[in-house]
Amino acid sequence: MSEAKIEIKVGAVSFSGEGDGKWLSEQLDKVLEKIPELANVASAEPENGDGSGGDVKAPAKKAKIGTLASFLTAKNAKRNKTRKFLATAIWLHDNDGKSRLATGDVRKALTQHSQGDVGNASQCLVQNSKQGFIAKDGKQFYVTDEGRAEITK
């Protein structure tokens, strides 16, 4: 599959993304449909961050963290499956505002955003947990401060 990149700005609303061309086109269509709504929200908030986005659910948060593809690239988390799992979990926490995740949430996000798979997600969870990067909470988990520090270094 070919990688595509796009960046547009209409007034205070901006969108940038990279990934599969078909997926990127679908995301752009979502943003274009919501521009009138987003223009009102975006103009009411100060412009800080890189202005990138990709999903219309939470424009302020998207502007700070960007697409999953760009986040994984920036955090050098595309090749190592355990690191990719951890970075994706952080991205989900920050973008979707979920306080707790399941391994299926991480796998689903990677698939939906055309970022491949991590293989055995449960094994990635265990490896991150052993290193103190993830804490289990029943059948779910969350990323610890140590996990965030690991991805930002």
C-alpha positions, 0 to 999 in steps of 0.5 A, a space after each residue: 500500500 502507498 503512504 499518503 500525506 495531507 495537510 490543510 488549514 481553513 481559518 483556525 481549523 487545520 488537518 494533517 495526516 498520513 497513512 493509506 490513501 483510502 483511509 486518509 481520504 475518509 478522514 479528510 471527508 469527516 473533517 470537511 463535513 465538520 468544518 463549520 462546527 470545528 471553526 467555532 470551537 477552534 476559534 474559541 481556544 488559543 492556538 497551541 500545539 502543532 495544529 495537526 488532527 485527524 479525527 473530528 471527535 476531539 479537535 483540541 486534543 488531536 491538535 496536540 498529539 496528531 495521527 496515530 501514524 505520526 505519533 508512532 513515527 515521532 516516538 520511534 515505535 513502529 518496529 518494536 512491537 512492545 514499544 508500539 503497543 505502549 505508544 498506541 496505548 498512550 495515544 488512545 489515553 490522550 486522544 480518546 480520553 479513556 482512563 482504562 484500556 483493554 488489549 483489544 482497544 490497542 489492536 483495534 486502533 492499530 488496525 483502524 489506522 492502518 498501522 499493522 499489528 503487534 502480534 500477541 498483544 497480551 504478551 506486549 501487555 505483560 512485557 510492558 507491565 514487567 517493566 513498570 510501564 503499564 499497570 493492570 486494573 482487573 481486565 484492563 490497564 493504564 499507562 504509568 508515568 514511567 511508561 510515558 517517560 519511556 516513550 518521550 525519551 
